[in-house]
Amino acid sequence: MNRDFYSKLVFELSQPGRKGYKLPDNHLPEVKLPENLRRTSELSLPEVDEPSVVRHYNNMSTNNFGVDTGFYPLGSCTMKYNPKINEEIAAHPSFVSLHPATPDKAVQGALELYYTLQCALSEIGGMAEFTLNPYAGAHGELTGLLVIRAYHNSRGDVKRTKVIVPDSAHGTNPASAAVAGLEIIEVKSRPDGTVDVEDLKPLLDDTVAAVMMTNPNTLGIFEKNIPEIASLVHAAGALLYYDGANLNPMLGMARPGDMGFDVMHINLHKTFSTPHGGGGPGAGPVGVRAGLEQFLPNPRVVKNQDGSFSVVTDGKSLGSISAHLGNFAVEARALSYILSLGRQGLKEAGKLATLNANYVKESLKDVYCLPIEGVCKHEFVFDGLADKSTGVTTLNVAKRLLDHGYHAPTIYFPLLFHESLMIEPTETESLQTLDEFIAVMRDIAREATETPDVVKNAPLNTPISHPDDTEAALHPIVNYTELTEL
């Protein structure tokens, strides 16, 4: 295989007999493994010197992309820059050395952090109480739905087994409902992207446990009919669930609890600052309105009359949904972020996220198809290029962006449009960064008309250029032996 040093695997750098380090003799007696546990062939490990190892892993690291290296306009994911002070707090030796089973009296500081964050999120969300135990947004959805099931079951209303989900919802909504053992019913959207109230009305009966909604929705549009929807849902005896994935633009401006939502989750890693590319880490705290607190999962952190803090369990709880008290490092980052910004700072974050999204949208809507006009919130969705005659797809545009040093936006979601391209700038990007991104997007639109093959063959200057997506999915190369056989 003809690849340079910077793209080679460590196995390709291997040379027989080359060594980088030798373990010292330990003078311990030899222990022979049972015959059935021994290898029948030599262990295939690379033989490389120390400089090659160091260079290899440093070069590999430069192929990673994140908010610390460039603009990451991944719609629906809120990939904002994460202040480094939050990382310092989460990495504090007094936190990272704690064991989950340490007695309460020995970890009062950690429990106070947990309790303070519970209270802060309750204020931000307009809820009575929060649990921080869920490990991710989807885990929070499942937990919230289990709270709803526990609530209905406690009243003997066991026939409520349906969850209504908008056709614009995140895919985790119906997935979480299915895992919770509930049946999914879809409600349609209106041409303006909001939930069709008239389509919702006949779906509401005494078998519906909950309606799940995201506000603003996945199109970045504020659901202005929430008060009416909440009234209809509650009149039917069901509960209203808030998917908090898009909470960022609402910070300090509107609270789900005030809108009529009964249960909600928050993606701490999105809204409150934790690097979450590559699948983690995350946290999905769940908040409930007054009257539902007892159903939150065990264990819970409470403040005692003497000002101390304790970890307790409740017999009415739905049970345990995680090993202990959730992802503590993510919780530490979130509280650091909230306290750093304060009430006014959080409100400004929401405003700037909305301003940035509308600025980019308005600057590009003449060359990209904007299916729904009007003011958006933190994100917006194009339906591919305005000029469809070139044959250049949303996937082509996304790959061409890689050549310019930008991470691609979310593509082909939501499913309401054939060529969806969802862009979320977040509040942390400067006007200069946005203008540069806009210029590149406009240049790609020009290329699609003048030299469409350039866009269709992108990316051209990445470590791996223009792979066959179908072939890669159907026949993935998962080990070095398969690679050498190509």
N, C-alpha and C positions, 0 to 999 in steps of 0.2 A: 504494500500500500504506500502511496506517495503522498505523505502529509508532513508538514513541517513540525518542528519541536513543540510549537505552541498549541497544536491541536492533537498531538499524539497521546494515546493512553499510556499510563505508567508501564503497562506490560510491553508496549512497543519500545520503551526506553531501556528495557531490561537487557543486560549483558551477562552471560554465564560467569560466575565467580566474582562479580562486582559486589562490593560490600559498602554500606554506609555506617553501620554500627554493629558492635558485637556486645552481647550481654555478658556481664562479668560472671565468673564462676561463682555459684552460690554455696558449694561445699555441702549440699544436702544429699542424702542418700537417694539413689535412683529408685523410682517407683515404676514398676511395669504394669501397664494397662492390661486388662483381660484381652484375650485374643480377639473376641468378637467386637471389641471397641477400637481395634487398631485399623489404620488405613492400609489398603492393599497396594497403593501407589504413592509416589512422591507428591507432596503438597505443591501445587503450582503457584508459587509466589514470585513477584518480580524481584530481580536482583539489580538494585540501583544504588548509586552513591548519594551522599547527602545533598550536594548541590543540585543534582537532577531532581531529587524529591522536592526540595524547597521551590525550585523554579517551576516544576510541574504544577504543584498545588497553587502557587501564586498566579500562574498563568490561567489555570482553570477558574480561579476566583474572579478574574477580570471578565469572564464570559457571563457572570451573573448580572442581572439587572434589577434595580430596586429604586426606591424613592431617594436613596442617598447618592445614586449615580445619574439620575435623569428624571424627566417628566413621565409620570405614570398615570395616564388619564383613563384608568380602567373603570368604566361605568358600573355602578351598583356595588363597588368594592370599597370606595372611599379610601384610596391609597394616599393619604396625606403624609407629609413629612412628620417624623416622630422626634420631638425635641430630646436631645441627649441627656438632659437632666433627669428625664423619666427612666432612662436606662440606668443611670447611676443609682437612683433610688431603689429600683428593682434588684440591682446587683449588690446592695449593701450587705456586708457580712452578717449583720444582725438579723437579716431576713433569710438569706440563702442558706444559712446553717441550721435553720429551724427544722425540727422533725414534726410531722403532723400529729403525733401522739403525745407531744409535750404537754404537761398539765397546764390548765388554763392560767393559773397564777404565775407561771413562768413565762407566758407569752402575752402579757397584757397589751404591749405595744402593737403587736400584730393583730390582735383581736380588736383593738381600738381603730386601727386602720380599716379593717373589714367593716366594722359597724359604721364608721364615718362615711365610707363609700356607699353603704346601703342607704344611709340617710340622704346623701347628696343625689343619688340616682332617683330616690323617691321624690325629691323636690323637683328635679329636672323633668321627670316623667309624669308628675302629678298623681303618683300612686301612694298607697298607704304603706307598703313594705316591699322590699326586694330580697331575693336570695341571689348570692353570687356563685352558687354551686355549679351551674352548667358550664361545660367546657367550650362551647362554641355556639354560634347563632342557631344552627339547626338543632343542637342539643337543647337550647333555650326554647325553641318552638315546641319540641316534643314535651319538655317539662311544662310549658304553659298549657298545652292541650291536656296533659295528664291532670293538671290542677283543675281544668274545666270539667273533665270527666269525674274527678273526685267530688267536685261541687254538686254536679247533677246526681251522682250516685248517693250522696249524703242526704238528698231530698227524696230518694226513692224514684227519681225520674230517669230510669234506666233505658228508656226507649230512645233517648237522644243520642243517636249514633252517626249523625251526618255533620260534615263541615263544609260550608260554602266558601269557595275560593275564586277570586276574579281570574279571568283569562289572561290578565297581565301579571299575575303573581310570580314571585320567585319560585323556582322549581322545588325548593325545599318545603314550601307550604303544603302542597299535596303529599309530598313524600313523608313529612313529619306526621301528617294526619293519618296516613296509611299505617305507619309504624305504631301509632297510638291506637290502632284498631278501629279507625273511623272511616266512614264512606265519604268520598269527595264528590261534591256537586259544584259545577262550574257556573259562574255568573258572568254574563257578557259585558263588554265595555261599550260605551257610546262612541260616536265618531270623534269626540273631543278627548278621548282617552280615559275618561273617568268611568266609574262603575255605573251601569245602567240600572237605576233604581226601579224602573218599571219591570225589568227582567228579574230583579231580586225579589220583589214582593210575592209572587206566586211560589217561590222556592221556600219561603219561611213558613214552617209548620212546627208541630210539637215533636218532630223527630230530629230537629236541628239543634246541635249542641253549641255551635259557634260559627261566626263569620270571621274569616281572617282577612285583614286588609293591610296594605302598606300605604303610608301617607307621608310625603308625596309618593306616588306610585312609581313603578319601574320606568315609566316614561318621563319621570321628573315633574309630573303635574300634580298640583295640590287637589286632593279630593274634597271639593267644596261642599258636597252633600253629606258629609259625615254626620252632622246633627240629625238629619232626617233618617239616615241609615241606622244610627244608634238607637233612635226611638223605635224604628220598625223591628230591629233585632231584639230589643228588650221586651217589646210588647209580645213577641212570639216566645218569650221565655228563654231565649238563647243569650250567649255572651259574645262580646265583641273583642276580637284579638288584634293587637297591633304588632305587626312585623317591624321591628326597630332598625332594620338594615339601612333605612333612609332617614334616620333621625337627624343627621348632621345639619341640614339647613334649618331645622326646627328649633335648634338650641336657643333657649332664652326667649323665643318668639311665640311658641305654642306648645302646650303639653297634651299628650295623648289622653291622660286622665280627664282633663277638662273637656275634651271632645266627646267623651262618652265611652272610651275604651275601658274594658274591665281587666284585661290581662295584656302584658306586653313583654317583649324581650329587647335587650339592647346589645348590639355587637360592640363590646368594649374595644376590640382590636381595630374596628373601623372608626368609630366616633371619638374614642378617648385614648388614641395613641398607643398602639403596639404594632411593630413591624409584623405583617402577617402573610407575606408572600410565601409561596411554596407549601401552603397547607397548614400553617400554624405559626406561633401559638395563638389561641383565641380564648374568648370567654363570652358567654351569653346570659348574663343576669336576667332574671324574670321578676317583674313587678306585678302586684295585684292591687285592686281597689279594696277599700275597707269592706270587711265581711268575708274575704277570701284568704286572709293571712294564714289561718290554721292549716290550709291545704298545701302550703309551700313545703318543699322537701326538707328532710332532716339531713345534717344538723343545722341549727340556726345560732347566730350570735346575738345575744341580748345584753343590754346594759342594766346592771343591778342598781338598786336604790343607793348603794354606797359609792356608786360611780365606777365600780369595777365591771369587767366583762366576762361573760361565761358562754360556753358552747352547750346548747341544750337540744333536746329532742322533744317532739310533740306527738302524742298518740293519734291525733287527728290528721297528721301529715300524710301525704301520698306515699311517703317512704323516702329512701335514699336514691339519688340519681347520679352520684359521683363518689369517688373514694373518700373525700372529706369535704373541704370548703372551697373547692374549685381551684382554678389556676391562680395561685396567690401572686406570682410575679406580674401577671397581666393586671391584676387588681391594684397592685402597688403603682404600676405605671399610670393607670387610669386616675387614681386619686391625686398623684403628683400633677398630672395634666390639668385636672379640674381646679385644684388649688392654685396652680400657677396662673391660669387664665382668669379665675374668678367669675362672678356673675356677668359682669359687663364684657369680659373677654370672650366668654362662650357665646354670648349674643352676637358679638362682632364676627366670630367664626362662621356662624350660620349665615349672616348677611353677606360676607365675602364669598362664601361658597356659591351662593345664589347669583351674586354679581358676576363672578368669573364664568359660570356656566352660560348665563345669558349673553355675555360679551362674545364668547367663542361661537355660540349658536348664531347670533346675528351677523357675525363676520364671515360665516361660511354658508349660510342658507341659500345664496345665489348659485353655488356650484355643487352643493349637496342637497338631496331631496329632504325637505322638512315636512313630514306628513301632517303634523299638528302645529299650527301657529299659536303664538301667545307666549306669555311669560312662563318660564319653567322655574324650577327650584335648583337643586344642586347638580342635576344632570339633564341630558336631553338625548333624543334618539333621531338620527337620520335614517332614511331608507335608501342607503347607498348613494351613488352619484346622481346628480340631477339629470345628466345625459346618460341614458341607458343604452344608447346605440353603440357605444364603444366595446361592449362586452366585458368591461372591467368590473369585477365584483367587489363586494365589501371585503372578502378575504384577500383579494389582490391589494386593495388599499392598505389593509392592516399589515400585510407583509412588506409593502413598500416603506411604510413608516419605520420599520426596523433598520432600513438602510440609512435613515436620517438620525438614528440614535434615540428614537422614542419607543417606549413600550406601546404595543397596540391597544386601542380601546376594546371594550367588550363587543363582540360581534355575534350576529344572528340571535340575539336576545334583546328585548322580549320578542316573543313569537308572533306578535301582532303584525309585523311587517316582514316581507320576504328578505330584505337586505339590511336588516337592523344593524346600526353602528352606534353604540351607546358611549357617550363621552362624559366624564366627570372630572373637572379640573381640580376640585377641592379649593379650600381657602388659602392654602399655603403657597400657591404658585404666584409669581410676580407677573406684572403686566408685560415685562420683557419676555419672559418664558412663554406666555400665552401668545404674544405677537409672533414669536418665532415658530411656534406650533401651527398657528393659523397660516403663516406663509408657506410652510411645508405642505399642509393639507391642500392649499390652493395650487401649489406646484404639482402635486400628485394629480389633481383634477385636470390640470393643463396637460400633463403627460398622458393621461388617459385618452385625451382627444388627439394629441399630436403624435405620440409614440406609445400606443397602448401596449405593445409587446414588452416594453421596459417594465411597466407596472405588472403585467401578467407573469413575468419571469422573476419577479422579486421574491425574496431578498437576494441581492447580488453580492454584498460585501460582508455578510455575517459568517461566522465559523462554519456553519452548515448552510448552504444556499439552496433555496427552492426545493425542499424535499417533496417526495410524492406522499401526500397526506394519507391517501387511501392505503398505499403499500405499507407505510409505517404503522398504521393501525392494524392492518390484517396480518402483517408479518414483522412484528417488533424484534429488533436485535437486542437481546437482554444479557448477553455475556460475550467475553472476549473471543471465545472459540468460534462463535457464529460470525463475528466480525472478520476474523482472519480467513474465513472460508469464502468471503465475497470476491 
